[in-house]
Structure formats: C-alpha cells, structure tokens
Amino acid sequence: MNDPNNADAYNNMCAAYNMLKEWEKAKAACTKALQLNPRHPNAPANLQWAIKQKL
C-alpha cells in the first residue's frame, strides 16, 4: 500500500475480504479505515457485514 493512512484503501480491502469470506481480515481492515476516518461513508456498513456473517 502506497499510503498507509488512506481510509478508502482499507475500506476497499474490507469489501474485498468480505467477498472472499475472510471475515476477520475484513473486520481488521474496516476497523483501521474507521480509525483513520471515523466518518467514512462505507466502512461502517462493510464492518457490520463482516460481523454478521461471522456469527
């Protein structure tokens, strides 16, 4: 990753991990996205998806 402070990149990683059913990796990526940008428009929904699917 060229910019380790890019919340959009972490959100995209989260979405990709969700599609691969890698729930723990998705949760970690979305958590990082939200740490970098607590108001990210997509990260909360992507994080919730990973959490719900793991249950």
PyMOL Python script that loads the backbone (N, CA, C, O; Angstrom):
from pymol import cmd

cmd.read_pdbstr("""\
ATOM      1  N   MET A   1       0.855  -1.167   0.000  1.00  0.00           N
ATOM      2  CA  MET A   1       0.000   0.000   0.000  1.00  0.00           C
ATOM      3  C   MET A   1       0.905   1.235   0.000  1.00  0.00           C
ATOM      4  O   MET A   1       1.834   1.346   0.801  1.00  0.00           O
ATOM      5  N   ASN A   2       0.616   2.139  -0.899  1.00  0.00           N
ATOM      6  CA  ASN A   2       1.436   3.343  -1.013  1.00  0.00           C
ATOM      7  C   ASN A   2       1.206   4.322   0.126  1.00  0.00           C
ATOM      8  O   ASN A   2       2.134   5.006   0.557  1.00  0.00           O
ATOM      9  N   ASP A   3      -0.022   4.391   0.613  1.00  0.00           N
ATOM     10  CA  ASP A   3      -0.352   5.347   1.670  1.00  0.00           C
ATOM     11  C   ASP A   3      -1.031   4.606   2.824  1.00  0.00           C
ATOM     12  O   ASP A   3      -2.226   4.320   2.751  1.00  0.00           O
ATOM     13  N   PRO A   4      -0.291   4.294   3.879  1.00  0.00           N
ATOM     14  CA  PRO A   4      -0.878   3.531   4.985  1.00  0.00           C
ATOM     15  C   PRO A   4      -1.902   4.320   5.795  1.00  0.00           C
ATOM     16  O   PRO A   4      -2.483   3.787   6.740  1.00  0.00           O
ATOM     17  N   ASN A   5      -2.128   5.573   5.440  1.00  0.00           N
ATOM     18  CA  ASN A   5      -3.125   6.386   6.135  1.00  0.00           C
ATOM     19  C   ASN A   5      -4.357   6.654   5.264  1.00  0.00           C
ATOM     20  O   ASN A   5      -5.089   7.613   5.505  1.00  0.00           O
ATOM     21  N   ASN A   6      -4.584   5.820   4.266  1.00  0.00           N
ATOM     22  CA  ASN A   6      -5.674   6.002   3.327  1.00  0.00           C
ATOM     23  C   ASN A   6      -6.873   5.148   3.769  1.00  0.00           C
ATOM     24  O   ASN A   6      -6.881   3.933   3.577  1.00  0.00           O
ATOM     25  N   ALA A   7      -7.860   5.785   4.350  1.00  0.00           N
ATOM     26  CA  ALA A   7      -9.041   5.073   4.840  1.00  0.00           C
ATOM     27  C   ALA A   7      -9.804   4.401   3.708  1.00  0.00           C
ATOM     28  O   ALA A   7     -10.361   3.319   3.894  1.00  0.00           O
ATOM     29  N   ASP A   8      -9.836   5.030   2.537  1.00  0.00           N
ATOM     30  CA  ASP A   8     -10.533   4.428   1.395  1.00  0.00           C
ATOM     31  C   ASP A   8      -9.897   3.098   1.001  1.00  0.00           C
ATOM     32  O   ASP A   8     -10.601   2.145   0.668  1.00  0.00           O
ATOM     33  N   ALA A   9      -8.579   3.034   1.038  1.00  0.00           N
ATOM     34  CA  ALA A   9      -7.890   1.796   0.688  1.00  0.00           C
ATOM     35  C   ALA A   9      -8.249   0.684   1.673  1.00  0.00           C
ATOM     36  O   ALA A   9      -8.501  -0.450   1.266  1.00  0.00           O
ATOM     37  N   TYR A  10      -8.273   1.006   2.962  1.00  0.00           N
ATOM     38  CA  TYR A  10      -8.636  -0.010   3.958  1.00  0.00           C
ATOM     39  C   TYR A  10     -10.094  -0.434   3.801  1.00  0.00           C
ATOM     40  O   TYR A  10     -10.420  -1.608   3.981  1.00  0.00           O
ATOM     41  N   ASN A  11     -10.962   0.501   3.471  1.00  0.00           N
ATOM     42  CA  ASN A  11     -12.352   0.137   3.242  1.00  0.00           C
ATOM     43  C   ASN A  11     -12.475  -0.787   2.027  1.00  0.00           C
ATOM     44  O   ASN A  11     -13.242  -1.750   2.052  1.00  0.00           O
ATOM     45  N   ASN A  12     -11.729  -0.497   0.980  1.00  0.00           N
ATOM     46  CA  ASN A  12     -11.752  -1.363  -0.204  1.00  0.00           C
ATOM     47  C   ASN A  12     -11.220  -2.751   0.121  1.00  0.00           C
ATOM     48  O   ASN A  12     -11.736  -3.754  -0.372  1.00  0.00           O
ATOM     49  N   MET A  13     -10.185  -2.803   0.954  1.00  0.00           N
ATOM     50  CA  MET A  13      -9.672  -4.105   1.382  1.00  0.00           C
ATOM     51  C   MET A  13     -10.739  -4.854   2.163  1.00  0.00           C
ATOM     52  O   MET A  13     -10.916  -6.059   1.986  1.00  0.00           O
ATOM     53  N   CYS A  14     -11.442  -4.145   3.021  1.00  0.00           N
ATOM     54  CA  CYS A  14     -12.513  -4.760   3.806  1.00  0.00           C
ATOM     55  C   CYS A  14     -13.570  -5.350   2.887  1.00  0.00           C
ATOM     56  O   CYS A  14     -13.987  -6.493   3.073  1.00  0.00           O
ATOM     57  N   ALA A  15     -14.002  -4.589   1.909  1.00  0.00           N
ATOM     58  CA  ALA A  15     -15.020  -5.079   0.976  1.00  0.00           C
ATOM     59  C   ALA A  15     -14.523  -6.312   0.220  1.00  0.00           C
ATOM     60  O   ALA A  15     -15.269  -7.269   0.015  1.00  0.00           O
ATOM     61  N   ALA A  16     -13.268  -6.276  -0.184  1.00  0.00           N
ATOM     62  CA  ALA A  16     -12.700  -7.422  -0.897  1.00  0.00           C
ATOM     63  C   ALA A  16     -12.640  -8.648   0.010  1.00  0.00           C
ATOM     64  O   ALA A  16     -12.991  -9.749  -0.416  1.00  0.00           O
ATOM     65  N   TYR A  17     -12.200  -8.471   1.250  1.00  0.00           N
ATOM     66  CA  TYR A  17     -12.159  -9.598   2.183  1.00  0.00           C
ATOM     67  C   TYR A  17     -13.563 -10.130   2.455  1.00  0.00           C
ATOM     68  O   TYR A  17     -13.746 -11.338   2.608  1.00  0.00           O
ATOM     69  N   ASN A  18     -14.544  -9.252   2.517  1.00  0.00           N
ATOM     70  CA  ASN A  18     -15.927  -9.717   2.685  1.00  0.00           C
ATOM     71  C   ASN A  18     -16.331 -10.619   1.528  1.00  0.00           C
ATOM     72  O   ASN A  18     -16.958 -11.657   1.739  1.00  0.00           O
ATOM     73  N   MET A  19     -15.980 -10.233   0.314  1.00  0.00           N
ATOM     74  CA  MET A  19     -16.339 -11.048  -0.849  1.00  0.00           C
ATOM     75  C   MET A  19     -15.637 -12.400  -0.813  1.00  0.00           C
ATOM     76  O   MET A  19     -16.162 -13.392  -1.318  1.00  0.00           O
ATOM     77  N   LEU A  20     -14.450 -12.434  -0.215  1.00  0.00           N
ATOM     78  CA  LEU A  20     -13.691 -13.685  -0.096  1.00  0.00           C
ATOM     79  C   LEU A  20     -14.076 -14.480   1.155  1.00  0.00           C
ATOM     80  O   LEU A  20     -13.537 -15.558   1.404  1.00  0.00           O
ATOM     81  N   LYS A  21     -15.004 -13.943   1.930  1.00  0.00           N
ATOM     82  CA  LYS A  21     -15.461 -14.563   3.189  1.00  0.00           C
ATOM     83  C   LYS A  21     -14.333 -14.694   4.209  1.00  0.00           C
ATOM     84  O   LYS A  21     -14.290 -15.647   4.987  1.00  0.00           O
ATOM     85  N   GLU A  22     -13.436 -13.735   4.193  1.00  0.00           N
ATOM     86  CA  GLU A  22     -12.333 -13.646   5.159  1.00  0.00           C
ATOM     87  C   GLU A  22     -12.755 -12.635   6.221  1.00  0.00           C
ATOM     88  O   GLU A  22     -12.259 -11.509   6.253  1.00  0.00           O
ATOM     89  N   TRP A  23     -13.676 -13.049   7.089  1.00  0.00           N
ATOM     90  CA  TRP A  23     -14.354 -12.133   7.997  1.00  0.00           C
ATOM     91  C   TRP A  23     -13.415 -11.429   8.964  1.00  0.00           C
ATOM     92  O   TRP A  23     -13.578 -10.232   9.203  1.00  0.00           O
ATOM     93  N   GLU A  24     -12.452 -12.120   9.519  1.00  0.00           N
ATOM     94  CA  GLU A  24     -11.536 -11.493  10.480  1.00  0.00           C
ATOM     95  C   GLU A  24     -10.670 -10.439   9.797  1.00  0.00           C
ATOM     96  O   GLU A  24     -10.459  -9.357  10.345  1.00  0.00           O
ATOM     97  N   LYS A  25     -10.175 -10.748   8.612  1.00  0.00           N
ATOM     98  CA  LYS A  25      -9.378  -9.774   7.871  1.00  0.00           C
ATOM     99  C   LYS A  25     -10.234  -8.576   7.477  1.00  0.00           C
ATOM    100  O   LYS A  25      -9.764  -7.439   7.504  1.00  0.00           O
ATOM    101  N   ALA A  26     -11.484  -8.827   7.113  1.00  0.00           N
ATOM    102  CA  ALA A  26     -12.395  -7.734   6.763  1.00  0.00           C
ATOM    103  C   ALA A  26     -12.629  -6.831   7.969  1.00  0.00           C
ATOM    104  O   ALA A  26     -12.594  -5.606   7.853  1.00  0.00           O
ATOM    105  N   LYS A  27     -12.868  -7.445   9.126  1.00  0.00           N
ATOM    106  CA  LYS A  27     -13.086  -6.649  10.339  1.00  0.00           C
ATOM    107  C   LYS A  27     -11.869  -5.793  10.659  1.00  0.00           C
ATOM    108  O   LYS A  27     -12.009  -4.624  11.021  1.00  0.00           O
ATOM    109  N   ALA A  28     -10.697  -6.353  10.531  1.00  0.00           N
ATOM    110  CA  ALA A  28      -9.475  -5.605  10.835  1.00  0.00           C
ATOM    111  C   ALA A  28      -9.292  -4.432   9.865  1.00  0.00           C
ATOM    112  O   ALA A  28      -8.918  -3.335  10.278  1.00  0.00           O
ATOM    113  N   ALA A  29      -9.553  -4.665   8.594  1.00  0.00           N
ATOM    114  CA  ALA A  29      -9.380  -3.603   7.602  1.00  0.00           C
ATOM    115  C   ALA A  29     -10.399  -2.487   7.811  1.00  0.00           C
ATOM    116  O   ALA A  29     -10.052  -1.310   7.712  1.00  0.00           O
ATOM    117  N   CYS A  30     -11.634  -2.836   8.095  1.00  0.00           N
ATOM    118  CA  CYS A  30     -12.654  -1.806   8.322  1.00  0.00           C
ATOM    119  C   CYS A  30     -12.410  -1.058   9.624  1.00  0.00           C
ATOM    120  O   CYS A  30     -12.654   0.146   9.707  1.00  0.00           O
ATOM    121  N   THR A  31     -11.944  -1.748  10.610  1.00  0.00           N
ATOM    122  CA  THR A  31     -11.611  -1.080  11.871  1.00  0.00           C
ATOM    123  C   THR A  31     -10.517  -0.048  11.646  1.00  0.00           C
ATOM    124  O   THR A  31     -10.578   1.056  12.186  1.00  0.00           O
ATOM    125  N   LYS A  32      -9.526  -0.406  10.855  1.00  0.00           N
ATOM    126  CA  LYS A  32      -8.447   0.538  10.539  1.00  0.00           C
ATOM    127  C   LYS A  32      -8.994   1.720   9.739  1.00  0.00           C
ATOM    128  O   LYS A  32      -8.620   2.864   9.994  1.00  0.00           O
ATOM    129  N   ALA A  33      -9.869   1.455   8.782  1.00  0.00           N
ATOM    130  CA  ALA A  33     -10.470   2.539   7.998  1.00  0.00           C
ATOM    131  C   ALA A  33     -11.200   3.514   8.906  1.00  0.00           C
ATOM    132  O   ALA A  33     -11.104   4.729   8.731  1.00  0.00           O
ATOM    133  N   LEU A  34     -11.927   2.981   9.874  1.00  0.00           N
ATOM    134  CA  LEU A  34     -12.682   3.842  10.788  1.00  0.00           C
ATOM    135  C   LEU A  34     -11.782   4.559  11.787  1.00  0.00           C
ATOM    136  O   LEU A  34     -12.128   5.644  12.256  1.00  0.00           O
ATOM    137  N   GLN A  35     -10.651   3.982  12.116  1.00  0.00           N
ATOM    138  CA  GLN A  35      -9.690   4.690  12.968  1.00  0.00           C
ATOM    139  C   GLN A  35      -9.129   5.896  12.223  1.00  0.00           C
ATOM    140  O   GLN A  35      -8.942   6.966  12.802  1.00  0.00           O
ATOM    141  N   LEU A  36      -8.867   5.712  10.943  1.00  0.00           N
ATOM    142  CA  LEU A  36      -8.312   6.788  10.133  1.00  0.00           C
ATOM    143  C   LEU A  36      -9.353   7.847   9.784  1.00  0.00           C
ATOM    144  O   LEU A  36      -9.046   9.037   9.711  1.00  0.00           O
ATOM    145  N   ASN A  37     -10.588   7.398   9.570  1.00  0.00           N
ATOM    146  CA  ASN A  37     -11.672   8.321   9.218  1.00  0.00           C
ATOM    147  C   ASN A  37     -12.962   7.830   9.859  1.00  0.00           C
ATOM    148  O   ASN A  37     -13.690   7.040   9.258  1.00  0.00           O
ATOM    149  N   PRO A  38     -13.251   8.285  11.067  1.00  0.00           N
ATOM    150  CA  PRO A  38     -14.454   7.823  11.774  1.00  0.00           C
ATOM    151  C   PRO A  38     -15.762   8.123  11.037  1.00  0.00           C
ATOM    152  O   PRO A  38     -16.793   7.529  11.349  1.00  0.00           O
ATOM    153  N   ARG A  39     -15.731   9.031  10.072  1.00  0.00           N
ATOM    154  CA  ARG A  39     -16.940   9.375   9.307  1.00  0.00           C
ATOM    155  C   ARG A  39     -16.930   8.772   7.905  1.00  0.00           C
ATOM    156  O   ARG A  39     -17.625   9.257   7.012  1.00  0.00           O
ATOM    157  N   HIS A  40     -16.154   7.733   7.716  1.00  0.00           N
ATOM    158  CA  HIS A  40     -16.098   7.115   6.385  1.00  0.00           C
ATOM    159  C   HIS A  40     -17.497   6.660   5.991  1.00  0.00           C
ATOM    160  O   HIS A  40     -18.190   6.041   6.798  1.00  0.00           O
ATOM    161  N   PRO A  41     -17.928   6.957   4.759  1.00  0.00           N
ATOM    162  CA  PRO A  41     -19.312   6.664   4.380  1.00  0.00           C
ATOM    163  C   PRO A  41     -19.649   5.186   4.213  1.00  0.00           C
ATOM    164  O   PRO A  41     -20.813   4.816   4.362  1.00  0.00           O
ATOM    165  N   ASN A  42     -18.683   4.335   3.911  1.00  0.00           N
ATOM    166  CA  ASN A  42     -18.977   2.926   3.627  1.00  0.00           C
ATOM    167  C   ASN A  42     -18.438   1.939   4.648  1.00  0.00           C
ATOM    168  O   ASN A  42     -18.963   0.832   4.772  1.00  0.00           O
ATOM    169  N   ALA A  43     -17.415   2.316   5.368  1.00  0.00           N
ATOM    170  CA  ALA A  43     -16.763   1.379   6.286  1.00  0.00           C
ATOM    171  C   ALA A  43     -17.696   0.818   7.362  1.00  0.00           C
ATOM    172  O   ALA A  43     -17.597  -0.369   7.671  1.00  0.00           O
ATOM    173  N   PRO A  44     -18.591   1.610   7.942  1.00  0.00           N
ATOM    174  CA  PRO A  44     -19.465   1.023   8.969  1.00  0.00           C
ATOM    175  C   PRO A  44     -20.338  -0.119   8.435  1.00  0.00           C
ATOM    176  O   PRO A  44     -20.498  -1.142   9.101  1.00  0.00           O
ATOM    177  N   ALA A  45     -20.893   0.053   7.254  1.00  0.00           N
ATOM    178  CA  ALA A  45     -21.739  -0.999   6.677  1.00  0.00           C
ATOM    179  C   ALA A  45     -20.909  -2.232   6.330  1.00  0.00           C
ATOM    180  O   ALA A  45     -21.349  -3.361   6.545  1.00  0.00           O
ATOM    181  N   ASN A  46     -19.712  -2.016   5.793  1.00  0.00           N
ATOM    182  CA  ASN A  46     -18.852  -3.150   5.468  1.00  0.00           C
ATOM    183  C   ASN A  46     -18.424  -3.894   6.725  1.00  0.00           C
ATOM    184  O   ASN A  46     -18.339  -5.122   6.726  1.00  0.00           O
ATOM    185  N   LEU A  47     -18.158  -3.159   7.780  1.00  0.00           N
ATOM    186  CA  LEU A  47     -17.784  -3.780   9.049  1.00  0.00           C
ATOM    187  C   LEU A  47     -18.955  -4.589   9.600  1.00  0.00           C
ATOM    188  O   LEU A  47     -18.768  -5.718  10.052  1.00  0.00           O
ATOM    189  N   GLN A  48     -20.143  -4.028   9.568  1.00  0.00           N
ATOM    190  CA  GLN A  48     -21.323  -4.756  10.061  1.00  0.00           C
ATOM    191  C   GLN A  48     -21.558  -6.025   9.263  1.00  0.00           C
ATOM    192  O   GLN A  48     -21.945  -7.048   9.827  1.00  0.00           O
ATOM    193  N   TRP A  49     -21.333  -5.973   7.972  1.00  0.00           N
ATOM    194  CA  TRP A  49     -21.497  -7.164   7.126  1.00  0.00           C
ATOM    195  C   TRP A  49     -20.549  -8.268   7.598  1.00  0.00           C
ATOM    196  O   TRP A  49     -20.956  -9.421   7.735  1.00  0.00           O
ATOM    197  N   ALA A  50     -19.295  -7.916   7.845  1.00  0.00           N
ATOM    198  CA  ALA A  50     -18.314  -8.913   8.290  1.00  0.00           C
ATOM    199  C   ALA A  50     -18.711  -9.491   9.635  1.00  0.00           C
ATOM    200  O   ALA A  50     -18.592 -10.697   9.853  1.00  0.00           O
ATOM    201  N   ILE A  51     -19.174  -8.654  10.526  1.00  0.00           N
ATOM    202  CA  ILE A  51     -19.567  -9.124  11.854  1.00  0.00           C
ATOM    203  C   ILE A  51     -20.763 -10.064  11.766  1.00  0.00           C
ATOM    204  O   ILE A  51     -20.765 -11.123  12.394  1.00  0.00           O
ATOM    205  N   LYS A  52     -21.775  -9.690  10.997  1.00  0.00           N
ATOM    206  CA  LYS A  52     -22.993 -10.513  10.880  1.00  0.00           C
ATOM    207  C   LYS A  52     -22.708 -11.846  10.219  1.00  0.00           C
ATOM    208  O   LYS A  52     -23.282 -12.862  10.610  1.00  0.00           O
ATOM    209  N   GLN A  53     -21.837 -11.863   9.230  1.00  0.00           N
ATOM    210  CA  GLN A  53     -21.569 -13.093   8.511  1.00  0.00           C
ATOM    211  C   GLN A  53     -20.794 -14.086   9.356  1.00  0.00           C
ATOM    212  O   GLN A  53     -20.922 -15.297   9.178  1.00  0.00           O
ATOM    213  N   LYS A  54     -19.996 -13.574  10.270  1.00  0.00           N
ATOM    214  CA  LYS A  54     -19.192 -14.455  11.111  1.00  0.00           C
ATOM    215  C   LYS A  54     -20.037 -15.170  12.156  1.00  0.00           C
ATOM    216  O   LYS A  54     -19.663 -16.245  12.624  1.00  0.00           O
ATOM    217  N   LEU A  55     -21.158 -14.592  12.521  1.00  0.00           N
ATOM    218  CA  LEU A  55     -21.994 -15.185  13.591  1.00  0.00           C
ATOM    219  C   LEU A  55     -22.501 -16.545  13.258  1.00  0.00           C
ATOM    220  O   LEU A  55     -23.209 -17.154  14.059  1.00  0.00           O
TER     221      LEU A  55
END
""", "prot")
cmd.dss("prot")
cmd.show_as("cartoon", "prot")
cmd.util.cbc("prot")
cmd.orient("prot")
